[in-house]
Amino acid sequence: MSSHADPEEMGGPLDRLRVWWSPNDARVDLSRLLLVGVTTGVVGAATREVVVLTLALGMVALAVALRVWWAVAPVELHHKRKLSSTRSFPGDALTVSIGVANAKPMALSNIGIEDTVTDNVQVAEKLLQPGELTHHAVLRTVLSAGMYQEVTHRYTVTTARRGRHRFGPAVIEVSDPLGLMTRRIDFGGTDTILTYPRTVPIATPLIPAWEIIGDRTPPRRIIDDPQMVAGVRQYQRGDNPRRIHWRATARTGALQTKIAEPTSAPTTAIFLDTLADPSEGTHPARLELAVVAAASLATDLLDQNQQVGLYALGSSRSDAQPFEVPPGRRHGQRARLLEHLASVEPTYRAAIEELLASTAPRLPMGASMVVITSHVSAALQHVLVRLARTTGTRRMALISVGDRPRYTSDLTTNVSAFHLGAEESWDEIESLSFTRVY
């Protein structure tokens, strides 16, 4: 068993001085350069040669200057990186500023910055170099900074697809004016651009807003919502005794019945299936098309002032644990839905049927349920039929993506089934048109 001791703890004062003069990661052996200079100076003094003495003095001065430069170069040198935005859609142009701040009285003439970036980032008019990490590249910036100067370069970047795109960590390499020594400094900070999935118009409406109980007035009268009272009228034979307005009755001296506001229930829960079949492997194009469908449907329903929730498996944080965004339409709901969809990844561990069965009882009364999947299994059809029979057929919809599956007669009878073919690529499709399956 061997052990490695600190070089500065080995030997006497001369050994420690030699180690200090020649750092391990320096390309020039400064202690040897200094020794050669001193030896040359002794020879020059002995021979009284002015040229030799001048050369010796130059070598000693160079060794001292390089050692001072080596020690001072990284002091008060700060890496700077700023994103114009941390959110984007595919193809959006963002500005990334990369530079340094040199807060010391010594200029740095040759500074190279290497920022690690994910490979789905494109930089305008700049060729990225291959990185050491898989699916990563290197953005290299060369500049110089004077005393107490901050210098930045601005790049226009775009992201090709949804997901989290990282800039960093960064490495700065500083070279002395003669190019003899290079000091490497690591900076561990990172910045992230979250790219939302694409959203396109919905050409085929899926979810009608004609439900029993809700919180806004529909275009036409469907049914009265007992929770929203629009007024009172005189009691008529056959009125439900629970609808009697007792305060109005006491005030008028005659039985009065509540008049309820007719409403719809604009609440939709979207279930996105990201399960990958181990026998077939992953289909990235199908998953991306399913994500585009979920994002487009959620955006379209929010534009209709509906409450929208999202439930899915396979987030970037955990393959086993599902993530959920409860139904809502308040400020920020759109961003929350798109942020979660941006992080969706394939999963091999859990099935969407389990998520449906555990989530359905917790949904608001009258909520619509839309399942988006590229794997319409027999188990999934069984669960959907069971839920449809217990909750109402108009509140269940199934969207299959990719190859058209075989549907059971029970499914097409009890569930609104739609199909979205993969003829068009997810990054080229202009609108979503779903084919109804009967």
ABEGO torsion letter per residue (X at the ends): XBBBBBAAABEBAAAAAAAAABBAABABBAAAAAAAAAAAAAAAAAAGBAAAAAAAAAAAAAAAAAAAAAAAAABGBBBBBBBABABBBBGBBBBBBBBBBBBBABBBABBBBBBBBBAABBBBGBBBBBBABBGBBBBBBBBBBBBGBBBBBBBBBBBABBEBBBBOBBBBBBBBAAGABBBBBBBABBBBBBBBBBBBBBABBABBABBABBABBBABBABBBAABBAEBBBBBBGBBAAABBAAAAAAAGBBBBBBBBBBBBBBBBBBBBABBBAAAEBBAAAAAAAAAAAAAAAAAAAAAGBBBBBBBBGBAABAABBBBBBBBABBGAAAAAAAAAAABBBBAABBAAAAAAAAAAABBBGBBBBBBBABBBAAAAAAAAAAAAAAEAAABBBBBBEBBBBBBAAAAAABBBBBBBAABBAAABABBBBBBBX
